[in-house]
Amino acid sequence: MDNSSGVGVLDKAALVLSALESGPATLAGLVAATGLARPTAHRLAVALEHHRMVARDMQGRFILGPRLSELAAAAGEDRLLATAGPVLTHLRDITGESAQLYRRQGDMRICVAAAERLSGLRDTVPVGSTLTMKAGSSAQILMAWEEPERLHRGLQGARFTATALSGVRRRGWAQSIGEREPGVASVSAPVRGPSNRVVAAVSVSGPIERLTRHPGRMHAQAVIDAAGRLSEALRRTG
């Protein structure tokens, strides 16, 4: 085979995974797609299943496994964080406010990158901080495009409503005024992965005195542009 690496077992495992890229396959389907002997195809598929790179569907057919999604997400996270520094710094510089990047982690959101305003009154969110998903503009962004059941659960006890999230989806950005913390306002926009799923939220935050009670009017476009640059970085392969 032209693309042989010289490590036969890995080449054959790659054949199995490539065959499953087009959808579920029975063992007979794997044999036909890969040209491998039936016992070899079965042994490799079961071994890959052990490592969660292959799984089975309800009909018992082989499908790509959850480990591949986890590895893809980790690769995307690396690209996201590598790009986030300069993008957030630029966002801070043009808005004059602290900028953050949040990802959802279970029922919380975590600040994975930040560029702090250098002086004066500012909203400081250290990298690694975990914040509630029940309040704040980035929580609205991370919640707004969830599937209905998870959205319904997330709204229980939240400081924002389903109607508010409908507005977020329509506008493409969110704002909060004293929602997470008294005296603090923020504006956020979604970062989307290759499948167009929302994977993170970019925010600027600061005192209401500067951002006013309509922070989106001041900073929504800058935040949307920053989120767009990060989304573009995730769409690039390699």
C-alpha positions in Angstrom: 0.0 0.0 0.0 1.4 3.4 -1.0 0.9 5.1 2.3 2.6 2.4 4.4 4.4 3.7 7.4 6.4 0.5 7.8 4.5 -0.4 11.0 2.1 -2.9 9.7 -0.3 -3.1 12.6 -0.7 0.7 12.7 -1.3 0.8 9.0 -4.1 -1.8 9.3 -5.6 0.0 12.3 -5.6 3.2 10.3 -7.4 1.4 7.5 -10.1 0.3 9.9 -10.6 3.9 11.2 -10.7 5.3 7.7 -13.3 2.7 6.6 -15.5 3.9 9.6 -15.2 7.5 8.6 -18.0 7.1 6.1 -20.4 5.5 8.6 -21.2 2.4 10.6 -19.9 -1.0 9.3 -20.5 -4.6 10.0 -17.5 -6.9 10.2 -18.2 -8.0 6.6 -18.3 -4.3 5.6 -15.0 -3.7 7.3 -13.4 -6.7 5.5 -14.8 -5.4 2.1 -13.6 -1.8 2.7 -10.1 -2.6 4.0 -9.2 -5.7 2.2 -8.0 -7.2 5.5 -8.6 -10.9 6.4 -11.7 -11.3 8.5 -9.9 -12.5 11.6 -7.4 -9.5 11.3 -10.2 -7.0 10.8 -12.1 -8.4 13.8 -9.1 -8.4 16.1 -8.1 -4.8 15.2 -11.7 -3.5 15.6 -12.1 -5.1 19.0 -8.6 -3.8 20.1 -9.6 -0.3 18.9 -12.9 -0.7 20.8 -10.9 -1.4 24.0 -9.1 1.9 23.5 -12.5 3.7 22.8 -11.3 4.6 19.3 -14.0 2.3 17.9 -17.5 1.7 19.5 -20.7 -0.1 18.5 -24.1 1.3 17.5 -27.4 -0.1 18.6 -27.3 -2.7 15.8 -23.8 -3.9 16.9 -22.1 -2.3 13.9 -18.7 -0.7 14.4 -18.5 3.1 14.5 -15.9 5.7 15.3 -15.4 5.9 19.1 -15.6 8.7 21.6 -11.9 8.9 22.2 -11.4 10.4 18.7 -13.7 13.2 19.6 -11.8 13.8 22.8 -8.5 14.0 21.0 -10.0 16.3 18.3 -11.3 18.6 21.1 -7.9 18.6 22.7 -6.2 19.6 19.4 -8.8 22.3 19.0 -8.3 23.5 22.5 -4.5 23.8 21.8 -5.2 25.9 18.7 -7.8 28.0 20.6 -5.4 28.8 23.4 -2.5 29.4 21.1 -4.5 32.1 19.2 -6.3 33.5 22.3 -3.5 35.5 23.7 -3.0 38.0 20.9 -6.7 38.2 20.1 -7.6 39.0 23.7 -4.8 41.5 24.0 -6.0 43.3 20.9 -9.6 43.2 22.2 -8.5 44.7 25.5 -6.5 47.4 23.7 -9.3 48.5 21.5 -12.1 48.4 24.2 -9.9 49.5 27.1 -11.5 46.7 29.2 -10.4 43.3 30.5 -11.0 40.5 28.0 -11.6 36.9 28.8 -12.2 33.5 27.1 -14.5 31.0 28.8 -15.3 27.4 28.2 -18.0 25.3 29.7 -17.0 22.6 32.1 -20.1 20.7 33.4 -22.3 23.1 35.3 -19.6 25.8 35.6 -17.6 27.9 33.2 -13.9 28.3 33.4 -11.7 31.2 32.4 -9.1 29.6 30.1 -7.4 32.9 28.9 -7.5 36.5 29.8 -6.0 39.9 29.1 -6.4 42.3 32.0 -6.8 46.1 31.7 -3.5 47.5 32.8 -4.6 50.2 35.3 -7.5 51.7 37.0 -10.8 50.1 38.1 -11.2 46.7 36.3 -12.9 43.4 36.5 -10.2 40.8 37.1 -10.9 37.2 36.4 -7.8 35.0 36.9 -7.1 32.2 34.4 -8.4 29.0 35.9 -11.3 30.7 37.8 -14.6 28.8 37.7 -17.7 30.8 37.6 -21.4 30.1 37.6 -23.4 29.1 34.4 -26.4 30.8 36.0 -25.4 34.5 35.4 -23.2 36.6 33.2 -23.1 37.3 29.5 -20.6 34.5 28.7 -22.8 32.0 30.6 -25.7 33.2 28.3 -23.5 32.5 25.2 -22.4 29.1 26.4 -26.1 28.2 27.2 -28.0 29.8 24.3 -27.2 27.2 21.6 -27.5 24.1 23.8 -30.0 21.3 22.9 -33.5 22.0 24.4 -33.3 19.5 27.3 -29.9 20.8 28.6 -31.1 24.4 28.0 -34.2 23.8 30.1 -32.2 22.3 32.9 -29.6 25.2 32.8 -32.3 27.8 33.0 -33.5 26.6 36.4 -32.2 29.1 38.9 -30.6 31.3 36.3 -30.6 35.1 36.3 -31.6 35.1 32.6 -34.6 33.7 30.8 -35.4 31.6 27.7 -36.6 34.8 26.1 -33.3 36.5 26.8 -31.4 33.6 25.2 -33.7 33.7 22.2 -32.5 37.3 21.8 -28.9 36.3 22.2 -29.3 33.7 19.4 -30.9 36.3 17.1 -28.3 39.0 17.8 -25.2 36.8 18.0 -24.0 38.4 21.3 -25.0 38.8 24.9 -24.7 41.5 27.6 -25.1 41.5 31.3 -25.4 44.4 33.8 -24.7 43.5 37.4 -25.9 39.9 36.7 -22.8 38.0 38.0 -21.4 40.7 40.3 -22.9 44.0 41.4 -21.4 47.0 39.5 -19.9 44.9 36.7 -21.1 44.8 33.1 -20.0 42.5 30.3 -20.5 41.7 26.6 -19.8 38.2 25.1 -19.9 36.5 21.7 -19.6 32.8 20.7 -16.5 31.0 19.4 -17.5 28.2 17.1 -15.6 25.0 16.2 -15.4 23.3 12.8 -18.9 21.8 13.2 -20.3 25.3 14.0 -20.9 24.2 17.6 -20.3 26.9 20.2 -17.1 25.8 22.0 -16.2 29.0 24.0 -17.3 32.6 24.7 -15.2 35.7 24.4 -16.0 38.5 26.8 -15.1 42.0 27.8 -16.0 43.1 31.3 -15.6 46.2 33.5 -17.4 48.6 35.8 -20.9 49.7 34.8 -19.7 53.4 35.1 -17.5 52.9 32.0 -19.5 50.2 30.1 -22.8 51.9 30.9 -26.1 50.0 31.2 -26.0 49.3 27.4 -22.5 47.7 27.1 -23.4 46.0 23.8 -23.8 49.3 22.1 -20.2 50.1 22.9 -18.4 46.8 22.5 -20.5 44.1 20.8 -18.9 44.5 17.4 -15.3 44.3 18.8 -16.2 41.2 20.8 -17.9 39.6 17.7 -14.8 40.3 15.6 -12.5 38.7 18.3 -14.8 35.6 18.5 -14.7 35.4 14.7 -10.9 35.4 14.6 -10.8 32.6 17.2 -13.5 30.6 15.2 -11.4 31.0 12.1 -8.3 29.6 13.9 -10.3 26.5 14.9 -11.5 26.0 11.3 -8.0 25.8 10.0 -6.7 22.3 9.9 -3.1 21.7 11.1 
